[in-house]
Amino acid sequence: MTKNFKRSEFECKCGCGADDISEDLVRRLQEVRDILGEPMKITSGIRCKKHNASPSVGGSSNSSHVEGNGTAVDISCGNSAYRQRLLKAVLQVFDRVGIAKSFVHMDVDPKKTAGVVWVY
């Protein structure tokens, strides 16, 4: 899809093959990668409705990750120093960002409020 990201990285983790990720999202994610200058590990891209509802995921019913929407991605953050560097790059490109202990969420969902940062 881009020089650093393959479509398979965005596929639903349950193995169903759902992979309808937003091209705008992937383009912006590549911008973040270029700014950051470090690898990024995608922990969640597209989720089928069944996988999103599974107890191990606990995704909301209106999740931007769900197939047919495909406007969200979560990037793994193993430590605070990487999270700080990642956020510095992310906030130059995305205006919908969620911060958790182990990941940073970014999305381009046009149905949701822009200009927000939240914590999980």
Backbone bond lengths (Angstrom), bond angles and torsions (degrees), N, CA, C in turn:
res aa  C-N    CA-C-N  psi(-1)  N-CA   C-N-CA  omega(-1)  CA-C   N-CA-C  phi
1 M - - - 1.454 - - 1.531 110.72 -
2 T 1.357 115.44 -43.89 1.462 120.54 176.05 1.525 107.05 -139.22
3 K 1.315 117.04 -177.83 1.464 118.33 -178.51 1.526 113.76 -67.17
4 N 1.345 118.22 -21.73 1.461 120.58 -179.35 1.519 115.33 -117.60
5 F 1.319 118.45 -6.24 1.465 120.22 -175.88 1.522 111.49 -129.67
6 K 1.347 114.90 134.31 1.463 122.10 176.73 1.526 108.41 -106.34
7 R 1.326 116.25 150.47 1.464 121.12 179.13 1.530 110.89 -54.73
8 S 1.312 117.62 -36.81 1.473 120.97 -177.43 1.528 112.63 -60.68
9 E 1.327 118.13 -25.83 1.464 120.70 179.03 1.526 112.47 -68.50
10 F 1.333 116.76 -20.72 1.463 121.90 -177.08 1.526 112.42 -97.98
11 E 1.342 118.12 -6.30 1.464 122.21 -176.74 1.529 111.74 -62.56
12 C 1.324 115.14 151.61 1.464 121.71 175.20 1.520 108.80 -56.74
13 K 1.325 116.19 135.89 1.463 122.16 -175.86 1.531 113.60 -74.30
14 C 1.351 117.89 -8.77 1.466 119.30 -179.24 1.518 111.83 -80.81
15 G 1.332 117.43 -11.44 1.456 120.76 179.15 1.518 114.50 93.66
16 C 1.327 117.98 6.95 1.472 121.12 -178.43 1.526 113.00 -73.74
17 G 1.336 117.03 -16.89 1.458 120.87 178.44 1.515 115.40 93.81
18 A 1.336 118.87 -2.95 1.473 120.59 178.71 1.524 108.66 -59.35
19 D 1.350 116.80 129.55 1.469 119.94 -176.61 1.526 112.67 -151.13
20 D 1.316 117.63 26.20 1.475 121.64 -175.35 1.529 112.02 -80.95
21 I 1.315 115.61 66.32 1.466 122.16 -177.03 1.534 110.56 -82.66
22 S 1.301 116.68 147.11 1.467 122.93 178.47 1.525 111.06 -66.42
23 E 1.325 115.82 129.63 1.468 119.78 177.19 1.526 111.02 -65.80
24 D 1.334 117.37 -34.61 1.467 121.36 176.52 1.528 110.29 -61.21
25 L 1.325 116.49 -44.46 1.460 121.23 178.43 1.529 110.66 -59.14
26 V 1.319 117.09 -47.20 1.462 121.11 -177.55 1.530 110.51 -66.38
27 R 1.311 117.34 -39.91 1.473 120.94 177.10 1.526 110.34 -60.00
28 R 1.333 116.47 -45.48 1.468 120.41 178.97 1.531 111.56 -66.43
29 L 1.323 115.79 -38.22 1.460 119.43 178.62 1.529 110.30 -62.65
30 Q 1.326 116.89 -38.30 1.462 120.33 176.37 1.532 110.63 -64.50
31 E 1.335 117.50 -37.36 1.471 120.68 175.46 1.527 110.30 -59.52
32 V 1.330 116.38 -44.47 1.467 120.83 178.31 1.524 109.82 -60.54
33 R 1.333 116.23 -45.53 1.471 121.18 179.92 1.528 111.08 -59.98
34 D 1.330 116.27 -40.66 1.465 120.50 179.12 1.527 111.50 -65.66
35 I 1.319 117.00 -40.86 1.469 121.61 178.30 1.531 110.11 -67.37
36 L 1.330 115.56 -46.40 1.464 121.68 -177.09 1.537 111.57 -65.14
37 G 1.317 116.49 -42.03 1.455 120.30 -179.09 1.516 114.02 71.40
38 E 1.349 116.43 20.60 1.463 122.25 179.99 1.519 108.55 -137.80
39 P 1.336 117.04 156.04 1.467 119.72 175.89 1.525 111.63 -61.63
40 M 1.325 114.82 153.21 1.464 122.19 176.92 1.522 107.47 -130.54
41 K 1.332 117.02 135.16 1.461 121.33 179.66 1.527 109.77 -105.01
42 I 1.321 115.81 119.14 1.462 121.71 177.83 1.520 108.55 -79.98
43 T 1.325 116.26 121.69 1.463 119.91 177.61 1.520 111.76 -99.29
44 S 1.339 117.04 -22.03 1.456 120.47 177.81 1.520 109.45 -155.19
45 G 1.306 115.19 127.99 1.463 122.21 174.04 1.517 107.22 -119.99
46 I 1.327 116.31 -105.87 1.461 121.64 176.27 1.522 109.83 -77.51
47 R 1.341 115.17 143.36 1.463 121.45 171.98 1.520 107.78 -130.69
48 C 1.322 116.68 131.87 1.461 118.69 171.34 1.530 106.92 -69.97
49 K 1.308 117.11 162.65 1.471 120.16 -176.96 1.522 111.92 -60.36
50 K 1.336 116.66 -38.73 1.467 120.47 -179.76 1.533 110.91 -64.52
51 H 1.334 116.73 -46.71 1.469 120.28 -179.97 1.534 110.90 -65.37
52 N 1.318 117.20 -41.00 1.468 121.43 179.58 1.525 111.37 -59.60
53 A 1.346 115.91 -36.15 1.463 120.71 -177.86 1.528 113.33 -84.26
54 S 1.322 117.85 -8.07 1.465 120.04 -177.44 1.532 110.72 -66.24
55 P 1.333 117.12 148.04 1.462 120.88 -179.53 1.536 113.54 -57.51
56 S 1.318 117.58 -30.80 1.466 120.16 -178.73 1.530 112.21 -69.86
57 V 1.345 116.83 -23.46 1.466 121.20 179.75 1.515 110.49 -99.97
58 G 1.310 116.51 -49.43 1.463 121.05 179.48 1.521 113.35 63.69
59 G 1.330 116.99 31.52 1.465 121.14 -179.44 1.519 112.42 -70.25
60 S 1.305 116.70 151.02 1.462 120.82 178.33 1.529 109.79 -73.94
61 S 1.319 116.17 156.10 1.466 120.80 -177.82 1.526 112.26 -66.16
62 N 1.309 117.81 -22.79 1.474 120.32 178.22 1.534 111.14 -107.31
63 S 1.316 116.62 29.52 1.466 122.50 -178.98 1.521 111.61 -59.28
64 S 1.309 116.00 139.78 1.465 122.08 175.53 1.523 111.59 -73.91
65 H 1.323 117.86 -7.56 1.465 122.51 177.40 1.528 112.31 -81.94
66 V 1.335 118.26 -20.80 1.462 121.71 -169.54 1.523 111.84 -69.05
67 E 1.350 114.01 138.91 1.461 121.11 -179.12 1.525 110.66 -51.38
68 G 1.311 114.78 146.03 1.459 120.72 -175.81 1.518 110.84 93.49
69 N 1.319 115.92 -19.67 1.460 121.95 176.77 1.527 108.00 -113.86
70 G 1.318 117.42 -60.06 1.453 123.72 171.64 1.509 116.36 52.14
71 T 1.323 115.77 44.48 1.456 119.42 -176.04 1.525 113.20 -114.91
72 A 1.344 117.49 18.98 1.464 119.85 -176.09 1.519 112.05 -136.87
73 V 1.326 114.16 155.14 1.457 121.59 176.88 1.528 108.47 -147.64
74 D 1.325 116.49 146.16 1.460 122.63 173.09 1.522 107.66 -115.11
75 I 1.323 116.24 134.85 1.457 122.98 179.57 1.522 108.75 -114.86
76 S 1.311 116.40 130.18 1.458 122.87 -179.24 1.525 111.94 -63.10
77 C 1.342 114.95 139.35 1.475 121.68 175.44 1.515 107.65 -132.16
78 G 1.312 116.22 105.97 1.453 120.42 -178.01 1.513 114.75 -81.67
79 N 1.339 117.05 -22.68 1.465 118.57 -178.97 1.530 110.44 -151.55
80 S 1.304 115.40 166.36 1.466 121.97 -174.96 1.518 113.08 -66.02
81 A 1.315 117.73 -35.49 1.466 120.52 -178.94 1.532 110.40 -65.51
82 Y 1.345 116.64 -44.02 1.473 119.74 177.76 1.531 109.73 -66.22
83 R 1.342 117.07 -42.10 1.462 120.69 179.58 1.529 110.92 -57.58
84 Q 1.313 117.34 -40.94 1.466 121.21 179.78 1.523 110.46 -64.73
85 R 1.328 117.53 -45.70 1.467 120.84 179.22 1.524 110.87 -64.19
86 L 1.331 115.85 -42.36 1.463 120.36 179.21 1.519 110.85 -62.58
87 L 1.317 117.27 -47.70 1.468 120.62 -179.05 1.522 111.98 -62.12
88 K 1.306 117.05 -38.14 1.462 120.48 177.63 1.529 110.43 -57.81
89 A 1.327 117.04 -41.24 1.470 121.57 178.23 1.532 111.36 -74.93
90 V 1.319 116.82 -44.52 1.471 122.10 -177.30 1.523 111.48 -58.09
91 L 1.321 117.00 -44.67 1.462 120.37 -175.20 1.532 113.34 -70.08
92 Q 1.320 117.29 -9.23 1.463 120.97 173.28 1.528 111.42 -82.65
93 V 1.346 116.65 -16.17 1.460 120.73 -171.41 1.529 113.04 -122.21
94 F 1.318 118.11 -35.75 1.470 122.66 -175.75 1.527 110.93 -111.02
95 D 1.349 115.63 147.53 1.464 119.21 175.96 1.532 112.53 -119.61
96 R 1.337 116.05 15.04 1.470 122.42 170.29 1.517 105.89 -133.86
97 V 1.340 116.44 107.52 1.462 121.65 -173.07 1.523 109.93 -137.08
98 G 1.322 115.66 131.75 1.458 121.72 174.69 1.520 109.40 -115.94
99 I 1.325 116.58 139.01 1.462 121.05 -176.71 1.529 109.49 -118.26
100 A 1.317 114.86 124.23 1.466 121.72 175.83 1.526 108.44 -122.78
101 K 1.312 116.09 172.24 1.465 120.10 -179.48 1.527 111.78 -62.42
102 S 1.328 116.99 -37.99 1.463 119.79 -173.60 1.525 114.99 -111.62
103 F 1.338 118.19 -1.64 1.459 120.23 179.85 1.519 111.67 -156.32
104 V 1.343 115.09 163.89 1.458 122.91 171.04 1.518 106.87 -120.27
105 H 1.327 115.77 129.05 1.465 123.42 179.67 1.523 108.74 -98.13
106 M 1.331 115.82 137.85 1.460 122.01 174.38 1.514 107.51 -133.39
107 D 1.333 116.79 140.56 1.454 117.61 173.20 1.519 111.56 -148.84
108 V 1.324 113.50 163.79 1.469 122.42 179.33 1.531 109.21 -125.40
109 D 1.311 116.33 34.41 1.463 122.30 -176.44 1.530 110.28 -68.95
110 P 1.332 117.68 112.10 1.462 120.06 -177.64 1.533 114.06 -70.14
111 K 1.345 117.00 -12.99 1.465 121.05 -179.46 1.531 112.35 -86.52
112 K 1.326 116.25 -4.33 1.463 119.97 -175.55 1.522 111.02 -117.49
113 T 1.313 115.86 158.12 1.457 123.20 -177.25 1.526 111.18 -61.24
114 A 1.332 115.60 131.25 1.463 121.73 177.22 1.526 109.25 -91.38
115 G 1.338 115.35 167.88 1.456 120.70 177.16 1.508 113.15 72.16
116 V 1.359 116.55 39.09 1.459 119.90 -178.27 1.528 111.42 -132.42
117 V 1.332 114.50 148.98 1.450 122.81 171.25 1.521 105.21 -132.71
118 W 1.336 117.09 133.28 1.454 120.66 -179.43 1.519 109.76 -134.25
119 V 1.326 116.07 166.64 1.461 121.74 175.95 1.520 109.04 -118.22
120 Y 1.322 114.71 151.30 1.470 120.76 178.39 1.505 109.49 -97.14
